[in-house]
Amino acid sequence: MNEASAREVLLVRAVEMAANADATLSAGDRGHAARAAAELVRWEAADQGRKATAEEFLARRAQFLAAKLAERSPKAFRALRAFQWRPWIGVAMPVAAFAIGAAAEHIADRRHVNVLAFPLVGLVAWNLAIYLRLAFDASKALVTRSRPSAGWLHRSIAGARGELDARPGDAPVQPAGRGARAGD
């Protein structure tokens, strides 16, 4: 799932969890979006010869509901679009970092580096902690010979999927290959 899809999923989830969710997105809208997303995701997955995933289902459902939300509440949709990544930031940040680094080189004392400077010690400690954690996780996986557990994002998506399936009025939808019957 890319960033834009995750943003739409979170917007739809926030609207659905709001007190007046039915005023913005009715149960019929949510049910229709779930059915349409399930069909489309199954069809695309079957066309590509693979199984449909919950991530694809959530992203497609959120896409349908975000379009409906844009019709009914343009302010909320404009707020979502305000947080989109601007492409120029990907160029401006490295250029700014280079300029700041070059300026700091000319301002600072070139002959001495204060190794005990607090920001540098903090940076080294942070990197050491991250590398130790990565090494620990890798060695634990080798010792137990098990697959790594799902990350927090995967667990929260799976939790959201379970909540969506359990909502009254919405038909439970399963991606293809997970107990789907031939007549569905």
Backbone as a printed PyTorch tensor [residue, N CA C, xyz], in Angstrom:
tensor([[[  0.8580,  -1.1640,   0.0000],
         [  0.0000,   0.0000,   0.0000],
         [  0.9050,   1.2270,   0.0000]],

        [[  0.6190,   2.1470,  -0.8850],
         [  1.4300,   3.3520,  -0.9310],
         [  0.8730,   4.4080,   0.0320]],

        [[  1.5880,   5.5170,   0.1200],
         [  1.2340,   6.5480,   1.0920],
         [ -0.1330,   7.1670,   0.8050]],

        [[ -0.4340,   7.4220,  -0.4440],
         [ -1.7210,   8.0300,  -0.7870],
         [ -2.8790,   7.0990,  -0.4290]],

        [[ -2.7180,   5.8100,  -0.6900],
         [ -3.7640,   4.8460,  -0.3420],
         [ -3.9330,   4.7480,   1.1650]],

        [[ -2.8260,   4.7320,   1.8930],
         [ -2.9020,   4.6690,   3.3570],
         [ -3.5950,   5.9090,   3.9130]],

        [[ -3.3340,   7.0560,   3.3100],
         [ -3.9800,   8.2930,   3.7530],
         [ -5.4890,   8.2110,   3.5210]],

        [[ -5.9050,   7.6750,   2.3730],
         [ -7.3370,   7.5260,   2.1030],
         [ -7.9820,   6.5340,   3.0620]],

        [[ -7.2830,   5.4300,   3.3530],
         [ -7.8150,   4.4410,   4.2970],
         [ -8.0200,   5.0860,   5.6630]],

        [[ -7.0520,   5.8680,   6.1130],
         [ -7.1730,   6.5140,   7.4220],
         [ -8.2800,   7.5670,   7.4340]],

        [[ -8.4520,   8.2950,   6.3360],
         [ -9.5340,   9.2770,   6.2700],
         [-10.8830,   8.5880,   6.3620]],

        [[-11.0580,   7.5320,   5.5910],
         [-12.3330,   6.8090,   5.6020],
         [-12.5830,   6.2010,   6.9730]],

        [[-11.5460,   5.6610,   7.5680],
         [-11.7090,   5.0760,   8.9130],
         [-12.1090,   6.1470,   9.9220]],

        [[-11.4970,   7.3220,   9.8370],
         [-11.8460,   8.4090,  10.7540],
         [-13.2930,   8.8360,  10.5620]],

        [[-13.7390,   8.9170,   9.3200],
         [-15.1260,   9.3010,   9.0500],
         [-16.0710,   8.2260,   9.5620]],

        [[-15.7260,   6.9540,   9.3500],
         [-16.5920,   5.8660,   9.8060],
         [-16.6630,   5.7850,  11.3250]],

        [[-15.6110,   6.1770,  12.0020],
         [-15.6020,   6.1040,  13.4610],
         [-16.2180,   7.3400,  14.1060]],

        [[-16.4980,   8.3640,  13.3220],
         [-17.0970,   9.5850,  13.8590],
         [-18.5200,   9.3050,  14.3270]],

        [[-19.0040,  10.1600,  15.2220],
         [-20.3360,   9.9690,  15.7990],
         [-21.4300,  10.0490,  14.7310]],

        [[-21.2710,  10.9310,  13.7680],
         [-22.2870,  11.1010,  12.7260],
         [-21.8260,  10.4860,  11.4060]],

        [[-21.2720,   9.2980,  11.4700],
         [-20.7320,   8.6480,  10.2720],
         [-21.8100,   8.3840,   9.2310]],

        [[-23.0130,   8.0260,   9.6780],
         [-24.0770,   7.7150,   8.7210],
         [-24.5420,   8.9470,   7.9610]],

        [[-24.3360,  10.1330,   8.5230],
         [-24.7190,  11.3510,   7.8160],
         [-23.7830,  11.6090,   6.6380]],

        [[-22.5320,  11.2180,   6.7750],
         [-21.5580,  11.4580,   5.7180],
         [-21.4920,  10.2990,   4.7350]],

        [[-21.3070,   9.1110,   5.2710],
         [-21.2570,   7.9010,   4.4430],
         [-22.2640,   6.9120,   5.0050]],

        [[-23.3130,   6.6600,   4.2620],
         [-24.3670,   5.7700,   4.7600],
         [-23.8920,   4.3190,   4.7470]],

        [[-24.6470,   3.4880,   5.4390],
         [-24.3350,   2.0550,   5.4640],
         [-24.4240,   1.4750,   4.0520]],

        [[-25.3510,   1.9870,   3.2630],
         [-25.4660,   1.5380,   1.8730],
         [-24.2300,   1.8960,   1.0590]],

        [[-23.7210,   3.1170,   1.2760],
         [-22.4960,   3.5260,   0.5840],
         [-21.3340,   2.6140,   0.9560]],

        [[-21.2140,   2.3410,   2.2440],
         [-20.1130,   1.4970,   2.7120],
         [-20.2560,   0.0690,   2.1770]],

        [[-21.4830,  -0.4440,   2.1850],
         [-21.7050,  -1.7910,   1.6630],
         [-21.4230,  -1.8810,   0.1760]],

        [[-21.8960,  -0.8740,  -0.5720],
         [-21.6560,  -0.8580,  -2.0150],
         [-20.1610,  -0.7590,  -2.3030]],

        [[-19.4570,   0.0970,  -1.5700],
         [-18.0120,   0.2400,  -1.7790],
         [-17.2870,  -1.0580,  -1.4570]],

        [[-17.7170,  -1.7430,  -0.4010],
         [-17.0750,  -3.0090,  -0.0250],
         [-17.2940,  -4.0650,  -1.1010]],

        [[-18.5270,  -4.1600,  -1.6000],
         [-18.8070,  -5.1550,  -2.6420],
         [-18.0510,  -4.8340,  -3.9310]],

        [[-18.0900,  -3.5690,  -4.3350],
         [-17.4100,  -3.1800,  -5.5720],
         [-15.9000,  -3.3680,  -5.4530]],

        [[-15.3470,  -3.0080,  -4.3000],
         [-13.9040,  -3.1710,  -4.0980],
         [-13.5200,  -4.6410,  -4.1120]],

        [[-14.3280,  -5.4750,  -3.4680],
         [-14.0240,  -6.9090,  -3.4310],
         [-14.0500,  -7.5000,  -4.8350]],

        [[-15.0640,  -7.1460,  -5.6180],
         [-15.1510,  -7.6670,  -6.9850],
         [-13.9740,  -7.2000,  -7.8300]],

        [[-13.6690,  -5.9140,  -7.7360],
         [-12.5930,  -5.3640,  -8.5510],
         [-11.2350,  -5.9390,  -8.1570]],

        [[-10.9920,  -6.0580,  -6.8550],
         [ -9.7140,  -6.6060,  -6.3930],
         [ -9.5870,  -8.0720,  -6.7870]],

        [[-10.6670,  -8.8240,  -6.6460],
         [-10.6360, -10.2360,  -7.0610],
         [-10.3750, -10.3580,  -8.5550]],

        [[-11.0560,  -9.5310,  -9.3340],
         [-10.9040,  -9.5740, -10.7810],
         [ -9.4740,  -9.2200, -11.1860]],

        [[ -8.9150,  -8.1400, -10.6040],
         [ -7.5490,  -7.7440, -10.9360],
         [ -6.5510,  -8.8240, -10.5320]],

        [[ -6.7460,  -9.4140,  -9.3600],
         [ -5.8320, -10.4590,  -8.8930],
         [ -5.9260, -11.6960,  -9.7810]],

        [[ -7.1390, -12.0910, -10.1420],
         [ -7.3090, -13.2560, -11.0070],
         [ -6.7100, -12.9920, -12.3840]],

        [[ -6.8490, -11.7660, -12.8660],
         [ -6.2990, -11.3980, -14.1580],
         [ -4.7760, -11.4960, -14.1540]],

        [[ -4.1670, -11.2030, -13.0030],
         [ -2.7090, -11.2550, -12.8850],
         [ -2.2150, -12.6010, -12.3690]],

        [[ -3.1360, -13.5170, -12.0700],
         [ -2.7610, -14.8550, -11.6350],
         [ -2.2160, -14.9210, -10.2190]],

        [[ -2.7620, -14.1370,  -9.3210],
         [ -2.3170, -14.1410,  -7.9310],
         [ -3.5240, -14.0030,  -7.0260]],

        [[ -3.2960, -14.0820,  -5.7240],
         [ -4.3860, -13.9470,  -4.7640],
         [ -4.5860, -12.4780,  -4.3990]],

        [[ -5.8170, -12.1170,  -4.1650],
         [ -6.1250, -10.7600,  -3.7180],
         [ -5.6930, -10.6130,  -2.2640]],

        [[ -5.2830,  -9.4140,  -1.8960],
         [ -4.8370,  -9.1770,  -0.5220],
         [ -5.7810,  -8.2150,   0.1760]],

        [[ -5.7260,  -8.2470,   1.4930],
         [ -6.5500,  -7.3450,   2.2950],
         [ -6.1320,  -5.8970,   2.0740]],

        [[ -4.8520,  -5.6700,   1.8630],
         [ -4.3720,  -4.3090,   1.6210],
         [ -5.0040,  -3.7290,   0.3620]],

        [[ -5.0470,  -4.5230,  -0.6950],
         [ -5.6490,  -4.0540,  -1.9440],
         [ -7.1330,  -3.7650,  -1.7470]],

        [[ -7.8090,  -4.6500,  -1.0120],
         [ -9.2300,  -4.4530,  -0.7450],
         [ -9.4560,  -3.1540,   0.0180]],

        [[ -8.6890,  -2.9360,   1.0880],
         [ -8.8640,  -1.7230,   1.8840],
         [ -8.5660,  -0.4710,   1.0750]],

        [[ -7.5160,  -0.5200,   0.2730],
         [ -7.1540,   0.6440,  -0.5350],
         [ -8.2380,   0.9550,  -1.5610]],

        [[ -8.7540,  -0.0680,  -2.2210],
         [ -9.7870,   0.1470,  -3.2400],
         [-11.0900,   0.6260,  -2.6110]],

        [[-11.4680,   0.0300,  -1.4800],
         [-12.6830,   0.4490,  -0.7710],
         [-12.5570,   1.9030,  -0.3290]],

        [[-11.3980,   2.2530,   0.2000],
         [-11.1740,   3.6310,   0.6330],
         [-11.2030,   4.5860,  -0.5530]],

        [[-10.7180,   4.1350,  -1.6950],
         [-10.7480,   4.9720,  -2.8930],
         [-12.1910,   5.2730,  -3.2990]],

        [[-13.0400,   4.2570,  -3.2820],
         [-14.4460,   4.4630,  -3.6260],
         [-15.1310,   5.3870,  -2.6190]],

        [[-14.8900,   5.1450,  -1.3330],
         [-15.5400,   5.9560,  -0.3050],
         [-14.9790,   7.3750,  -0.2680]],

        [[-13.7030,   7.5520,  -0.5780],
         [-13.1290,   8.8970,  -0.6230],
         [-13.7440,   9.6980,  -1.7670]],

        [[-14.0190,   9.0380,  -2.8850],
         [-14.6840,   9.7250,  -3.9960],
         [-16.0900,  10.1510,  -3.5910]],

        [[-16.7980,   9.2760,  -2.8760],
         [-18.1360,   9.6210,  -2.3890],
         [-18.0450,  10.7530,  -1.3700]],

        [[-17.0290,  10.7080,  -0.5200],
         [-16.8270,  11.7470,   0.4860],
         [-16.5000,  13.0870,  -0.1680]],

        [[-15.7650,  13.0520,  -1.2720],
         [-15.4280,  14.2870,  -1.9850],
         [-16.6840,  14.9640,  -2.5200]],

        [[-17.6680,  14.1600,  -2.9290],
         [-18.9280,  14.7270,  -3.4090],
         [-19.7190,  15.3640,  -2.2740]],

        [[-19.7470,  14.6800,  -1.1310],
         [-20.6030,  15.1150,  -0.0280],
         [-19.9430,  16.1080,   0.9120]],

        [[-18.6440,  16.0240,   1.0710],
         [-17.9480,  16.9000,   2.0060],
         [-16.6350,  17.3710,   1.3840]],

        [[-16.7080,  18.3780,   0.5330],
         [-15.4890,  18.8410,  -0.1390],
         [-14.4200,  19.3500,   0.8290]],

        [[-14.8300,  19.8860,   1.9850],
         [-13.8460,  20.3830,   2.9550],
         [-12.9580,  19.2580,   3.4670]],

        [[-13.5490,  18.1370,   3.8080],
         [-12.7710,  17.0050,   4.3210],
         [-11.8200,  16.4900,   3.2510]],

        [[-12.2780,  16.4690,   2.0250],
         [-11.4290,  15.9660,   0.9540],
         [-10.2890,  16.9350,   0.6630]],

        [[-10.5620,  18.2510,   0.7320],
         [ -9.4910,  19.2350,   0.5570],
         [ -8.4670,  19.1180,   1.6780]],

        [[ -8.9310,  18.8210,   2.8880],
         [ -8.0050,  18.6320,   4.0120],
         [ -7.0990,  17.4310,   3.7600]],

        [[ -7.6590,  16.3820,   3.2000],
         [ -6.8480,  15.2080,   2.8700],
         [ -5.7950,  15.5670,   1.8260]],

        [[ -6.1860,  16.2830,   0.8160],
         [ -5.2620,  16.6520,  -0.2570],
         [ -4.1840,  17.6230,   0.2260]],

        [[ -4.4510,  18.3760,   1.2880],
         [ -3.4650,  19.3260,   1.8010],
         [ -2.2420,  18.6150,   2.3670]],

        [[ -2.3930,  17.3690,   2.7890],
         [ -1.2850,  16.6400,   3.3940],
         [ -0.5260,  15.7680,   2.4010]],

        [[ -0.8180,  15.8950,   1.1330],
         [ -0.1030,  15.0980,   0.1410],
         [  1.3420,  15.5600,   0.0300]],

        [[  2.1970,  14.6260,  -0.2970],
         [  3.6110,  14.9140,  -0.4740],
         [  3.7950,  15.7870,  -1.7070]],

        [[  4.5480,  16.8420,  -1.5400],
         [  4.8480,  17.7260,  -2.6580],
         [  6.1320,  17.2390,  -3.3230]],

        [[  6.1420,  17.0300,  -4.6290],
         [  7.3300,  16.4820,  -5.2980],
         [  8.5730,  17.3560,  -5.1490]],

        [[  8.4110,  18.6600,  -5.0570],
         [  9.5680,  19.5340,  -4.9590],
         [ 10.3150,  19.3580,  -3.6390]],

        [[  9.6640,  18.7910,  -2.6230],
         [ 10.3280,  18.5930,  -1.3330],
         [ 11.4540,  17.5750,  -1.4730]],

        [[ 11.2600,  16.5790,  -2.3210],
         [ 12.2960,  15.5720,  -2.5370],
         [ 13.5690,  16.1440,  -3.1300]],

        [[ 13.4830,  17.2680,  -3.8080],
         [ 14.6610,  17.9350,  -4.3590],
         [ 15.1640,  19.0020,  -3.3920]],

        [[ 14.2410,  19.7380,  -2.7800],
         [ 14.6200,  20.8530,  -1.9130],
         [ 15.3350,  20.3990,  -0.6420]],

        [[ 14.9260,  19.2860,  -0.0630],
         [ 15.5480,  18.8430,   1.1940],
         [ 17.0280,  18.5050,   1.0210]],

        [[ 17.4240,  17.6950,   0.0380],
         [ 18.8690,  17.4380,  -0.1120],
         [ 19.6660,  18.6960,  -0.4600]],

        [[ 19.0850,  19.5760,  -1.2660],
         [ 19.7810,  20.8150,  -1.6080],
         [ 19.9730,  21.6700,  -0.3560]],

        [[ 18.9320,  21.7760,   0.4700],
         [ 19.0400,  22.5430,   1.7130],
         [ 20.0430,  21.9020,   2.6620]],

        [[ 20.0360,  20.5700,   2.7560],
         [ 20.9970,  19.8810,   3.6260],
         [ 22.4230,  20.1310,   3.1520]],

        [[ 22.6390,  20.1140,   1.8480],
         [ 23.9700,  20.3920,   1.3180],
         [ 24.3870,  21.8240,   1.6310]],

        [[ 23.4780,  22.7700,   1.4350],
         [ 23.8000,  24.1750,   1.7000],
         [ 24.1080,  24.4040,   3.1760]],

        [[ 23.3310,  23.8150,   4.0550],
         [ 23.5720,  23.9680,   5.4920],
         [ 24.8950,  23.3170,   5.8740]],

        [[ 25.1690,  22.1440,   5.3260],
         [ 26.4370,  21.4700,   5.6060],
         [ 27.6310,  22.2620,   5.1090]],

        [[ 27.5220,  22.8270,   3.9080],
         [ 28.6140,  23.6350,   3.3650],
         [ 28.8180,  24.8930,   4.1990]],

        [[ 27.7270,  25.5150,   4.6270],
         [ 27.8430,  26.7100,   5.4680],
         [ 28.4450,  26.3600,   6.8210]],

        [[ 28.0540,  25.2420,   7.3950],
         [ 28.5960,  24.8290,   8.6900],
         [ 30.0850,  24.5210,   8.5740]],

        [[ 30.5120,  24.0160,   7.4510],
         [ 31.9350,  23.7230,   7.2480],
         [ 32.7560,  25.0020,   7.2750]],

        [[ 32.2330,  26.0660,   6.7050],
         [ 32.9700,  27.3330,   6.6680],
         [ 32.8880,  28.0840,   7.9880]],

        [[ 31.8430,  27.8620,   8.7450],
         [ 31.6780,  28.5570,  10.0240],
         [ 32.4570,  27.8530,  11.1300]],

        [[ 32.4580,  26.5410,  11.1320],
         [ 33.0500,  25.7610,  12.2270],
         [ 34.5740,  25.7360,  12.1310]],

        [[ 35.1920,  25.2950,  13.2160],
         [ 36.6380,  25.1260,  13.2690],
         [ 36.9940,  23.8740,  12.4750]],

        [[ 37.7890,  24.0090,  11.4440],
         [ 38.0950,  22.8900,  10.5590],
         [ 39.0940,  21.9080,  11.1650]],

        [[ 39.8790,  22.3290,  12.1320],
         [ 40.9340,  21.4660,  12.6450],
         [ 40.4670,  20.5510,  13.7640]],

        [[ 39.3480,  20.8660,  14.3970],
         [ 38.9160,  20.0860,  15.5580],
         [ 37.4740,  19.6300,  15.3890]],

        [[ 37.2490,  18.3920,  15.7780],
         [ 35.8920,  17.8560,  15.8390],
         [ 35.6540,  17.4610,  17.2830]],

        [[ 34.6420,  18.0250,  17.8980],
         [ 34.3300,  17.7260,  19.2910],
         [ 33.5150,  16.4380,  19.3270]],

        [[ 34.2020,  15.3370,  19.5920],
         [ 33.5590,  14.0310,  19.5820],
         [ 32.5650,  13.9110,  20.7230]],

        [[ 32.7650,  14.6510,  21.7770],
         [ 31.8800,  14.5700,  22.9310],
         [ 30.6870,  15.5170,  22.8270]],

        [[ 30.5130,  16.1420,  21.6860],
         [ 29.3690,  17.0360,  21.5140],
         [ 28.0850,  16.2300,  21.6810]],

        [[ 27.1570,  16.7760,  22.4340],
         [ 25.9380,  16.0390,  22.7700],
         [ 25.1480,  15.5690,  21.5470]],

        [[ 24.9160,  16.3980,  20.5340],
         [ 24.1540,  15.9020,  19.3740],
         [ 24.8500,  14.7380,  18.6710]],

        [[ 26.1790,  14.7890,  18.5900],
         [ 26.9010,  13.7100,  17.9370],
         [ 26.8170,  12.4260,  18.7550]],

        [[ 26.9470,  12.5400,  20.0700],
         [ 26.8320,  11.3690,  20.9400],
         [ 25.4260,  10.7810,  20.8230]],

        [[ 24.4110,  11.6380,  20.7960],
         [ 23.0340,  11.1640,  20.6470],
         [ 22.8190,  10.4450,  19.3280]],

        [[ 23.3820,  10.9850,  18.2700],
         [ 23.2480,  10.3650,  16.9540],
         [ 23.9360,   9.0020,  16.9140]],

        [[ 25.1300,   8.9300,  17.4640],
         [ 25.8560,   7.6580,  17.4940],
         [ 25.1080,   6.6450,  18.3570]],

        [[ 24.5910,   7.0760,  19.5080],
         [ 23.8450,   6.1670,  20.3880],
         [ 22.5840,   5.6600,  19.6950]],

        [[ 21.8800,   6.5380,  18.9970],
         [ 20.6690,   6.1280,  18.2900],
         [ 20.9960,   5.0860,  17.2220]],

        [[ 22.0160,   5.3600,  16.4150],
         [ 22.4060,   4.4110,  15.3640],
         [ 22.8320,   3.0790,  15.9590]],

        [[ 23.5830,   3.1180,  17.0590],
         [ 24.0070,   1.8860,  17.7120],
         [ 22.7980,   1.0910,  18.2040]],

        [[ 21.8300,   1.7720,  18.7990],
         [ 20.6260,   1.0890,  19.2870],
         [ 19.8520,   0.4470,  18.1370]],

        [[ 19.7180,   1.1430,  17.0340],
         [ 18.9860,   0.6030,  15.8830],
         [ 19.7120,  -0.6100,  15.3040]],

        [[ 21.0270,  -0.5130,  15.1390],
         [ 21.7760,  -1.6430,  14.5980],
         [ 21.7410,  -2.8390,  15.5420]],

        [[ 21.8190,  -2.6040,  16.8450],
         [ 21.7160,  -3.7060,  17.7980],
         [ 20.3460,  -4.3690,  17.7130]],

        [[ 19.2970,  -3.5730,  17.5760],
         [ 17.9480,  -4.1260,  17.4570],
         [ 17.8060,  -4.9580,  16.1820]],

        [[ 18.3250,  -4.4420,  15.0740],
         [ 18.2670,  -5.1910,  13.8160],
         [ 19.0400,  -6.5010,  13.9230]],

        [[ 20.2160,  -6.4500,  14.5370],
         [ 21.0100,  -7.6690,  14.7090],
         [ 20.2980,  -8.6560,  15.6250]],

        [[ 19.6800,  -8.1570,  16.6890],
         [ 18.9520,  -9.0230,  17.6110],
         [ 17.7860,  -9.7030,  16.9010]],

        [[ 16.9990,  -8.9380,  16.1450],
         [ 15.8610,  -9.5130,  15.4220],
         [ 16.3210, -10.5500,  14.3970]],

        [[ 17.4110, -10.2570,  13.6940],
         [ 17.9110, -11.1980,  12.6920],
         [ 18.4220, -12.4750,  13.3490]],

        [[ 19.1390, -12.3370,  14.4520],
         [ 19.6580, -13.5370,  15.1230],
         [ 18.5310, -14.3440,  15.7530]],

        [[ 17.5140, -13.6650,  16.2660],
         [ 16.3730, -14.3740,  16.8330],
         [ 15.6560, -15.1750,  15.7510]],

        [[ 15.5160, -14.6010,  14.5700],
         [ 14.8610, -15.3030,  13.4670],
         [ 15.6890, -16.5050,  13.0170]],

        [[ 17.0090, -16.3780,  13.0550],
         [ 17.8650, -17.5060,  12.6750],
         [ 17.8010, -18.6250,  13.7020]],

        [[ 17.7760, -18.2610,  14.9820],
         [ 17.7580, -19.2690,  16.0400],
         [ 16.4290, -20.0100,  16.0610]],

        [[ 15.3350, -19.2820,  15.9620],
         [ 14.0210, -19.9240,  16.0260],
         [ 13.5890, -20.4830,  14.6780]],

        [[ 14.2640, -20.0680,  13.6140],
         [ 13.9410, -20.5100,  12.2520],
         [ 12.4650, -20.2920,  11.9200]],

        [[ 11.9710, -19.1570,  12.3270],
         [ 10.5720, -18.8360,  12.0450],
         [ 10.5180, -17.5780,  11.2020]],

        [[  9.3740, -17.4120,  10.5760],
         [  9.1580, -16.1900,   9.8100],
         [  9.0120, -15.0310,  10.7680]],

        [[  9.4890, -13.8550,  10.4030],
         [  9.2900, -12.6980,  11.2670],
         [  7.8020, -12.3830,  11.3860]],

        [[  7.4070, -11.9060,  12.5490],
         [  5.9970, -11.5900,  12.7530],
         [  5.6100, -10.3780,  11.9180]],

        [[  4.3340, -10.2380,  11.7080],
         [  3.8290,  -9.1190,  10.9190],
         [  4.1270,  -7.8130,  11.6400]],

        [[  4.4380,  -6.7940,  10.8870],
         [  4.7270,  -5.4850,  11.4600],
         [  3.4650,  -4.8120,  11.9700]],

        [[  3.6550,  -3.6690,  12.6350],
         [  2.5130,  -2.9740,  13.2400],
         [  1.5320,  -2.4900,  12.1750]],

        [[  2.0290,  -2.0860,  11.0120],
         [  1.1240,  -1.6090,   9.9680],
         [  0.2660,  -2.7610,   9.4490]],

        [[  0.8780,  -3.9070,   9.2260],
         [  0.1280,  -5.0720,   8.7420],
         [ -0.9060,  -5.5080,   9.7730]],

        [[ -0.5360,  -5.5010,  11.0650],
         [ -1.4820,  -5.8920,  12.1110],
         [ -2.6480,  -4.9090,  12.1870]],

        [[ -2.3830,  -3.6090,  12.0580],
         [ -3.4800,  -2.6450,  12.1470],
         [ -4.3880,  -2.7250,  10.9230]],

        [[ -3.8260,  -3.0180,   9.7590],
         [ -4.6650,  -3.1860,   8.5660],
         [ -5.5450,  -4.4110,   8.7260]],

        [[ -4.9660,  -5.4940,   9.2360],
         [ -5.7550,  -6.7050,   9.4570],
         [ -6.8380,  -6.4530,  10.4970]],

        [[ -6.5260,  -5.6600,  11.5350],
         [ -7.5310,  -5.3180,  12.5390],
         [ -8.6440,  -4.4780,  11.9470]],

        [[ -8.2880,  -3.5240,  11.0950],
         [ -9.3050,  -2.6960,  10.4460],
         [-10.1690,  -3.5490,   9.5340]],

        [[ -9.5630,  -4.5030,   8.8610],
         [-10.3220,  -5.3860,   7.9760],
         [-11.3360,  -6.1910,   8.7740]],

        [[-10.9210,  -6.6980,   9.9400],
         [-11.8370,  -7.4620,  10.7860],
         [-12.9810,  -6.6110,  11.2890]],

        [[-12.6840,  -5.3550,  11.6440],
         [-13.7390,  -4.4600,  12.1020],
         [-14.7110,  -4.1400,  10.9760]],

        [[-14.2010,  -3.9680,   9.7690],
         [-15.0760,  -3.6640,   8.6390],
         [-15.9890,  -4.8410,   8.3340]],

        [[-15.4420,  -6.0610,   8.4230],
         [-16.2610,  -7.2380,   8.1580],
         [-17.3270,  -7.4210,   9.2190]],

        [[-17.0550,  -6.9790,  10.4410],
         [-17.9780,  -7.2190,  11.5450],
         [-19.0620,  -6.1540,  11.6530]],

        [[-19.0140,  -5.1060,  10.8680],
         [-20.0090,  -4.0370,  10.9630],
         [-21.3710,  -4.5320,  10.4940]],

        [[-22.4320,  -4.2160,  11.2390],
         [-23.7620,  -4.6120,  10.7870],
         [-24.1460,  -3.8370,   9.5350]],

        [[-24.8010,  -4.5070,   8.6440],
         [-25.2420,  -3.8610,   7.4110],
         [-24.2680,  -4.0490,   6.2670]],

        [[-23.0200,  -4.3270,   6.5870],
         [-22.0310,  -4.5730,   5.5530],
         [-21.8810,  -6.0740,   5.3810]],

        [[-21.8780,  -6.5140,   4.1600],
         [-21.6800,  -7.9380,   3.9010],
         [-20.2120,  -8.2680,   4.1030]],

        [[-19.9180,  -9.3680,   4.8130],
         [-18.5080,  -9.7260,   4.9640],
         [-17.9040, -10.0700,   3.6140]],

        [[-16.7220,  -9.5380,   3.3650],
         [-16.0770,  -9.7190,   2.0810],
         [-14.7360, -10.3800,   2.3230]],

        [[-14.4670, -11.4420,   1.5630],
         [-13.1860, -12.1180,   1.6740],
         [-12.4870, -12.0330,   0.3330]],

        [[-11.1690, -11.7800,   0.3600],
         [-10.4450, -11.8080,  -0.9030],
         [-10.4890, -13.2050,  -1.5030]],

        [[-10.3030, -13.2800,  -2.8140],
         [-10.3280, -14.5660,  -3.5050],
         [ -9.2740, -15.4810,  -2.9190]],

        [[ -9.6170, -16.7430,  -2.8080],
         [ -8.6650, -17.7140,  -2.3080],
         [ -8.7920, -17.9640,  -0.8200]],

        [[ -9.6150, -17.2160,  -0.1240],
         [ -9.7960, -17.4060,   1.3050],
         [-11.2100, -17.8790,   1.5770]],

        [[-11.5270, -18.9980,   1.1180],
         [-12.8360, -19.5760,   1.3810],
         [-13.9290, -19.0390,   0.4870]],

        [[-13.5740, -18.3700,  -0.5800],
         [-14.5920, -17.8460,  -1.4790],
         [-15.2210, -18.9970,  -2.2470]],

        [[-16.5370, -18.9600,  -2.3570],
         [-17.2430, -20.0060,  -3.0970],
         [-17.3320, -19.6110,  -4.5580]],

        [[-17.5900, -20.5910,  -5.3860],
         [-17.6240, -20.3570,  -6.8290],
         [-18.7640, -19.4400,  -7.2250]],

        [[-19.8700, -19.4320,  -6.4910],
         [-21.0270, -18.6290,  -6.8640],
         [-20.9760, -17.2090,  -6.3540]],

        [[-19.9490, -16.8450,  -5.5810],
         [-19.8750, -15.4910,  -4.9950],
         [-19.4910, -14.4770,  -6.0200]]])
